[in-house]
């Protein structure tokens, strides 16, 4: 018998959890740009840097000389890598974890986030998202059949509104997700505010999911506090990290998460069911990244600092067209457009079609992102200047 889903003239059906989520605008806009042609990008958050040579050489050597490099690793990740992660966290962040019970190597930070959210969020549970927030946090909460609760960041500096977050907590609140330094805003939250939310989490039995993907990149200020560094918060915090941006390994898909032993035992189930293990060659890349020279990170930070200055200078030249809060971390700016009140997706598509420049509609980052465009300055300076040249020319035609 022909399955009903394949029967002629019948409509395909999909799960409600999938039907209610969307492919992120960061992926949609480059697809639309491919149809326009000859576009330059201020869009997707991929730094232009190539993977460091010493990492590539180390992986190639392992693939040639070590037969196990092409096989599954342990579900939690290679033992040596987890121990290097533990040592790095203690040295750089004062986070003390058991590498055998409290560290999980994941398929990028994204899979780590998904495993964490699936572990703590049930159908109907609420997750507080300071907004604008990373778009995939929204979709992952929805995929877990949870309810995103958006609490606005301060529009003046994209800071946390701790009292508003406290007021948003209900008996259904299960977690708060913080991205610090922030995508899409470039914000670095004040340590006192982050610690106040951790105290709230202890009081209310809430989990803090701390997305620290951009923990290497701040501008003239110290790195923010990592909540897991304080022992009294350990049981309330799941920390998520990535090798993608810090070591220019976006395509290698490798990251890691840490949590107390009780939480990690449950997170491991979601990880095993969805991924088995992170790609072993990518784990060797991560190992080389942690154990090798860190000059590559310093060089990328210097380049991003110069690109941030370029981006802000070019936006300043379009005052009256755009306004923005200067980023304190990561490599993004949320630019508020002043020339129309149309939805951000319409504006982004207009700029794409008429100027040939990719930007990301701010509305995809939650309600408070509407009226903005996310701009990434991760690209080469030549590309950034070309994009802003086109934007300036286009802006001159509409005012």
C-alpha positions as CSV (number, residue, x, y, z in Angstrom):
1,X,0.0,0.0,0.0
2,X,1.3,3.5,-0.8
3,X,2.0,5.4,2.4
4,X,-0.6,8.2,2.9
5,X,2.1,10.9,2.9
6,X,3.1,9.9,-0.6
7,X,-0.4,9.3,-2.0
8,X,-1.3,11.4,-5.1
9,X,-2.9,14.8,-4.4
10,X,-2.5,14.5,-0.7
11,X,-0.8,17.2,1.4
12,X,2.4,16.4,3.3
13,X,2.1,16.8,7.0
14,X,4.8,18.0,9.4
15,X,5.3,18.1,13.1
16,X,4.0,21.2,14.8
17,X,7.5,21.7,16.4
18,X,9.1,22.0,12.9
19,X,6.2,24.0,11.3
20,X,6.6,26.8,13.9
21,X,10.3,27.4,13.4
22,X,12.1,29.2,10.5
23,X,15.4,29.1,8.8
24,X,17.4,32.0,10.2
25,X,17.6,35.3,8.3
26,X,21.4,35.0,8.3
27,X,21.0,32.0,6.0
28,X,18.1,33.4,4.0
29,X,19.7,36.7,3.0
30,X,22.8,35.1,1.3
31,X,20.4,32.8,-0.7
32,X,18.4,35.8,-1.8
33,X,21.7,37.6,-2.7
34,X,22.8,34.7,-4.9
35,X,19.8,35.4,-7.1
36,X,20.6,39.1,-7.2
37,X,24.3,38.6,-8.0
38,X,27.4,40.8,-7.5
39,X,26.5,41.4,-3.8
40,X,28.9,42.3,-1.0
41,X,28.2,41.2,2.6
42,X,27.7,42.9,5.9
43,X,25.6,39.9,6.9
44,X,26.5,36.5,8.1
45,X,28.8,36.4,11.1
46,X,31.7,34.5,9.5
47,X,35.1,36.1,10.1
48,X,37.2,36.3,6.9
49,X,40.2,34.7,8.5
50,X,41.6,31.3,7.3
51,X,42.1,28.5,9.7
52,X,45.6,28.8,11.3
53,X,48.2,26.8,9.4
54,X,49.4,25.0,12.6
55,X,45.9,23.6,13.1
56,X,45.6,22.4,9.5
57,X,49.0,20.8,9.6
58,X,48.2,19.0,12.9
59,X,45.0,17.6,11.6
60,X,46.6,16.4,8.3
61,X,49.4,14.7,10.3
62,X,46.8,13.0,12.5
63,X,44.8,11.8,9.5
64,X,47.9,10.3,7.9
65,X,49.5,8.8,11.0
66,X,46.6,7.9,13.4
67,X,44.0,5.5,12.1
68,X,41.6,6.4,15.0
69,X,41.5,10.0,13.6
70,X,38.7,9.0,11.2
71,X,36.7,7.0,13.7
72,X,34.1,7.8,16.3
73,X,35.5,9.3,19.6
74,X,33.9,8.7,22.9
75,X,30.5,10.4,23.1
76,X,31.7,13.1,25.4
77,X,34.7,13.8,23.2
78,X,38.4,12.8,23.1
79,X,39.8,12.5,26.7
80,X,42.9,14.5,25.9
81,X,40.8,17.3,24.4
82,X,38.4,17.4,27.4
83,X,41.4,17.7,29.8
84,X,42.9,20.5,27.7
85,X,39.5,22.3,27.8
86,X,39.4,21.9,31.6
87,X,42.9,23.3,32.0
88,X,42.0,26.2,29.6
89,X,38.9,27.1,31.5
90,X,40.7,27.1,34.8
91,X,43.5,29.2,33.5
92,X,41.5,31.7,31.5
93,X,38.1,31.9,33.3
94,X,38.7,30.4,36.8
95,X,36.1,27.8,35.9
96,X,36.9,24.5,37.7
97,X,35.3,21.4,36.0
98,X,35.8,17.7,36.1
99,X,37.0,16.9,32.5
100,X,35.6,13.4,32.7
101,X,32.1,14.2,34.0
102,X,31.4,17.9,33.3
103,X,32.8,18.6,29.8
104,X,31.1,17.6,26.6
105,X,32.6,18.3,23.1
106,X,29.8,19.1,20.7
107,X,29.1,19.7,17.0
108,X,29.7,23.4,17.3
109,X,28.1,25.6,20.0
110,X,24.8,25.2,18.2
111,X,24.5,21.5,19.0
112,X,25.6,22.2,22.5
113,X,22.9,24.8,22.9
114,X,20.3,22.5,21.4
115,X,21.2,19.6,23.7
116,X,21.1,22.0,26.7
117,X,17.7,23.4,25.8
118,X,16.2,20.0,25.1
119,X,17.4,18.9,28.5
120,X,15.9,21.7,30.6
121,X,12.8,22.8,28.6
122,X,9.6,20.9,28.4
123,X,6.5,21.7,26.4
124,X,5.0,24.9,27.6
125,X,8.0,26.0,29.7
126,X,9.1,29.6,29.4
127,X,12.6,30.7,28.5
128,X,13.6,34.4,29.0
129,X,15.5,35.9,26.2
130,X,16.9,39.4,26.6
131,X,16.1,41.0,23.2
132,X,17.5,41.5,20.6
133,X,18.8,38.0,21.0
134,X,20.6,35.5,18.9
135,X,18.0,34.3,16.4
136,X,18.8,30.6,16.8
137,X,18.1,30.8,20.5
138,X,14.5,31.6,19.6
139,X,14.1,28.8,17.1
140,X,15.8,26.2,19.5
141,X,13.4,27.1,22.3
142,X,10.4,26.7,19.9
143,X,11.8,23.4,18.7
144,X,11.9,22.2,22.3
145,X,8.2,23.3,22.4
146,X,9.0,26.0,24.9
147,X,7.8,29.6,24.9
148,X,10.3,32.4,24.3
149,X,9.7,35.4,26.6
150,X,11.4,38.5,25.3
151,X,12.6,41.1,27.7
152,X,13.9,44.3,26.1
153,X,17.6,45.3,26.5
154,X,18.2,48.9,27.2
155,X,18.0,50.7,23.9
156,X,20.7,53.2,25.0
157,X,23.5,50.6,25.5
158,X,21.9,47.2,25.0
159,X,22.4,46.5,28.7
160,X,20.4,44.0,30.8
161,X,17.2,45.2,32.5
162,X,17.5,43.0,35.6
163,X,14.3,44.3,37.2
164,X,12.3,43.6,34.0
165,X,13.8,40.1,33.8
166,X,12.9,39.5,37.4
167,X,9.3,40.6,36.8
168,X,9.1,38.3,33.8
169,X,9.7,35.2,35.9
170,X,6.7,33.0,36.4
171,X,6.1,29.5,37.7
172,X,6.7,28.3,34.1
173,X,10.1,29.9,33.7
174,X,12.7,27.3,33.2
175,X,15.8,29.1,31.9
176,X,17.4,32.4,30.9
177,X,19.7,32.5,27.9
178,X,22.5,35.0,27.9
179,X,24.8,35.7,24.9
180,X,27.8,37.6,26.3
181,X,29.5,39.2,24.4
182,X,26.4,39.6,22.4
183,X,25.2,38.6,19.0
184,X,23.5,40.6,17.4
185,X,24.1,43.7,19.5
186,X,27.9,43.7,20.2
187,X,26.9,44.3,23.9
188,X,29.0,43.2,26.8
189,X,26.8,42.9,29.9
190,X,27.9,44.4,33.1
191,X,29.2,41.8,35.5
192,X,27.0,43.0,38.3
193,X,23.9,42.5,36.2
194,X,25.0,39.0,35.1
195,X,25.6,38.0,38.7
196,X,22.3,39.5,39.8
197,X,20.6,37.2,37.3
198,X,22.6,34.2,38.7
199,X,21.3,35.0,42.1
200,X,17.8,35.2,40.7
201,X,18.4,31.8,39.1
202,X,19.3,30.3,42.5
203,X,16.3,31.9,44.2
204,X,13.8,30.6,41.6
205,X,15.4,27.3,40.6
206,X,16.1,28.6,37.0
207,X,18.9,27.5,34.7
208,X,21.3,30.1,33.2
209,X,22.4,29.0,29.7
210,X,25.5,31.1,29.1
211,X,26.5,31.4,25.4
212,X,30.1,32.5,25.5
213,X,30.9,32.0,21.8
214,X,32.5,35.4,21.5
215,X,34.4,35.3,24.8
216,X,37.7,36.2,23.1
217,X,36.6,39.6,21.6
218,X,36.1,42.8,23.6
219,X,37.2,46.3,22.8
220,X,39.2,48.1,25.4
221,X,37.4,46.4,28.3
222,X,38.0,43.2,30.3
223,X,36.3,40.0,29.3
224,X,32.9,39.6,31.1
225,X,32.5,37.3,34.1
226,X,31.7,33.7,33.3
227,X,28.8,32.7,35.6
228,X,30.2,29.2,36.1
229,X,33.4,30.6,37.7
230,X,31.5,31.2,40.9
231,X,31.0,27.9,42.8
232,X,27.7,28.9,44.3
233,X,26.2,29.1,40.8
234,X,27.6,25.9,39.4
235,X,24.4,23.9,39.6
236,X,22.4,26.6,37.9
237,X,24.7,27.2,34.9
238,X,25.3,25.5,31.6
239,X,28.1,27.2,29.7
240,X,28.5,27.0,26.0
241,X,31.7,27.7,24.0
242,X,32.9,27.5,20.4
243,X,36.1,27.2,18.4
244,X,34.3,28.6,15.3
245,X,35.0,32.3,15.7
246,X,38.0,32.4,18.0
247,X,40.1,30.0,15.8
248,X,38.4,30.6,12.4
249,X,37.0,27.0,12.4
250,X,33.4,27.7,11.5
251,X,33.1,24.9,9.0
252,X,34.8,22.4,11.3
253,X,31.7,22.4,13.6
254,X,33.3,21.9,17.0
255,X,32.5,23.5,20.4
256,X,31.9,22.4,23.9
257,X,29.7,22.8,27.0
258,X,30.2,22.5,30.7
259,X,27.7,21.8,33.4
260,X,27.5,20.1,36.8
261,X,27.7,16.3,36.8
262,X,23.9,15.9,37.4
263,X,23.0,18.2,34.5
264,X,25.6,16.8,32.2
265,X,24.4,13.2,32.6
266,X,21.1,14.3,31.1
267,X,22.5,16.6,28.5
268,X,24.7,13.6,27.3
269,X,21.5,11.7,26.4
270,X,20.3,14.5,24.0
271,X,23.8,14.7,22.5
272,X,24.1,10.9,22.0
273,X,20.6,10.8,20.4
274,X,21.4,13.6,17.9
275,X,25.1,13.4,17.2
276,X,26.8,10.5,18.8
277,X,30.0,12.5,19.0
278,X,31.6,15.6,17.4
279,X,33.6,14.9,14.2
280,X,36.9,13.4,15.3
281,X,39.1,15.3,12.8
282,X,37.5,18.5,14.2
283,X,38.3,17.5,17.7
284,X,41.9,17.1,16.7
285,X,41.7,20.7,15.2
286,X,40.3,21.9,18.6
287,X,43.1,20.1,20.4
288,X,45.7,21.8,18.2
289,X,44.0,25.2,18.7
290,X,44.2,24.9,22.5
291,X,47.6,23.4,22.8
292,X,49.3,25.5,20.0
293,X,50.4,29.1,19.8
294,X,47.7,31.7,20.5
295,X,49.3,34.4,18.3
296,X,46.6,33.7,15.7
297,X,43.9,34.8,18.1
298,X,45.8,38.0,19.0
299,X,46.2,38.8,15.3
300,X,42.5,38.3,14.6
301,X,41.6,40.5,17.5
302,X,43.8,43.3,16.2
303,X,42.2,43.0,12.8
304,X,38.7,43.0,14.2
305,X,39.5,46.1,16.3
306,X,40.6,47.9,13.1
307,X,37.4,46.7,11.3
308,X,35.2,47.9,14.2
309,X,36.7,51.4,14.0
310,X,36.2,51.4,10.2
311,X,32.5,50.2,10.6
312,X,31.7,52.9,13.2
313,X,33.4,55.6,11.1
314,X,31.4,54.7,8.0
315,X,28.2,54.6,10.0
316,X,29.0,58.0,11.4
317,X,29.2,59.3,7.9
318,X,25.6,58.2,7.4
319,X,24.3,60.0,10.5
320,X,20.6,60.8,9.8
321,X,20.3,57.5,7.9
322,X,21.5,55.2,10.6
323,X,22.0,55.4,14.4
324,X,23.8,52.7,16.4
325,X,25.2,51.8,19.8
326,X,29.0,51.3,19.6
327,X,29.8,47.6,20.1
328,X,31.9,46.6,23.1
329,X,32.4,43.0,22.0
330,X,31.9,40.4,19.2
331,X,31.9,41.8,15.6
332,X,28.3,43.1,15.1
333,X,26.5,46.4,15.1
334,X,22.7,46.8,15.3
335,X,22.1,49.8,13.1
336,X,18.8,51.6,13.6
337,X,17.5,53.0,10.3
338,X,15.9,56.4,10.5
339,X,14.6,56.9,7.0
340,X,11.4,54.7,7.2
341,X,9.2,52.8,9.6
342,X,8.9,49.7,7.3
343,X,9.6,46.2,8.6
344,X,13.3,45.4,8.8
345,X,13.0,42.4,6.4
346,X,11.5,44.7,3.7
347,X,14.3,47.2,4.3
348,X,17.0,44.6,4.1
349,X,15.6,43.2,0.9
350,X,15.4,46.7,-0.6
351,X,19.0,47.4,0.2
352,X,20.0,44.0,-1.2
353,X,18.1,44.6,-4.5
354,X,19.0,48.3,-4.9
355,X,22.5,48.5,-3.4
356,X,23.7,44.9,-3.7
357,X,24.6,44.8,0.0
358,X,23.6,42.0,2.4
359,X,22.4,43.0,5.8
360,X,20.3,41.0,8.3
361,X,16.9,42.2,9.3
362,X,16.8,43.1,13.0
363,X,13.3,41.7,13.5
364,X,14.7,38.1,13.2
365,X,16.5,38.7,16.6
366,X,13.2,39.3,18.5
367,X,10.7,42.1,18.7
368,X,13.1,44.6,20.0
369,X,15.4,44.1,17.0
370,X,12.7,45.5,14.7
371,X,13.6,48.8,13.1
372,X,17.3,47.7,12.9
373,X,19.7,45.9,10.6
374,X,22.5,43.7,11.9
375,X,25.8,44.6,10.4
376,X,28.8,42.3,10.7
377,X,32.3,43.7,10.4
378,X,33.9,40.3,10.2
379,X,34.8,40.7,6.5
380,X,38.0,42.1,4.9
381,X,38.4,45.9,5.1
382,X,38.2,46.1,1.3
383,X,34.8,44.3,1.3
384,X,33.6,46.5,4.2
385,X,34.5,49.7,2.4
386,X,32.9,48.5,-0.8
387,X,29.7,47.7,1.1
388,X,29.6,51.1,2.8
389,X,30.4,52.9,-0.5
390,X,27.4,51.2,-2.0
391,X,25.2,52.0,1.0
392,X,26.2,55.6,1.0
393,X,25.4,55.9,-2.7
394,X,22.1,54.2,-2.2
395,X,21.3,56.3,0.8
396,X,21.9,59.4,-1.3
397,X,19.3,58.3,-3.7
398,X,16.5,58.0,-1.1
399,X,16.9,61.2,0.8
